[in-house]
Amino acid sequence: MAEQIIVTDLCRDSTYLALFNKVVEEIQLGDDELKSNYVGIQPKDFASLTVALRGSEVLAFSGMQIQPDRWGHGKARVSARFYIPPKFRHTHLQKFEPSDRYVNSAYLIPRQIAVARSLNLDCVFISREDKRRSFGKFIDLVNANGGYNFKMHETKLGVCGPLPPGYMPAECCQWVATMPLKSGSDLDFIGYLKQLTCEQCNEAE
């Protein structure tokens, strides 16, 4: 019988912090093209840093970020810094179907949303810089696995907060899916992000 999956929030329980730190070190020793995103990553950088483990192995982790200077008060990004060690990644999948084998959508994001609700936040969102089609399929999976109603915006939006006019680094232009925790808050949030979005965000789309 397979060992039970343990889900923990390192912002509230440091029991498995050493195992998490080991994975972060392994990322830097590997060849992941996004490994710079995980340099020095720590629980204090998040409002919730959620990790799934089986035995002594980390299956995946992701976090919830609250940054009022970027997104305004009461908003949070979930599934931030999502990572799956290579040995646990699913390959050659033709489509996503609801299943607890997708650890992020089945275990991690729900834990983060529960924290968001406990903090009385208004709205949560997920964002990604590229691969619009696969991001849309991922959002469908998140909704199916968690019973949520994330809605994907039709164009990229600026997610780095107020920036100098005409300055919008590529990583600040992302596909965004929002879910209100309070009625109408997602519409207000999208309106806010639109004000931050420059034309260059969607020139290549």
Buried (B, 14 or more C-beta within 10 A) or exposed (E): EEEEBBBBBBBEEEEBBEBBEBBBEBBEEEEBEEBEBBEEBEBEEBBBBBBBBBEEBBBBBBBBBBBEEBBBEBBBBBBBBBBBBEEBEEEEEEEBEBEEEBBBBBBBBBBBBBBBEEBEBBBBBBBBBBEBEEBBBBBBBBBBBBEBEBBBBEEBBBBBBEBEEEEBEEEBBBBBBBBBBEEEBBEBBBEBBEEBBBEBBEEEE
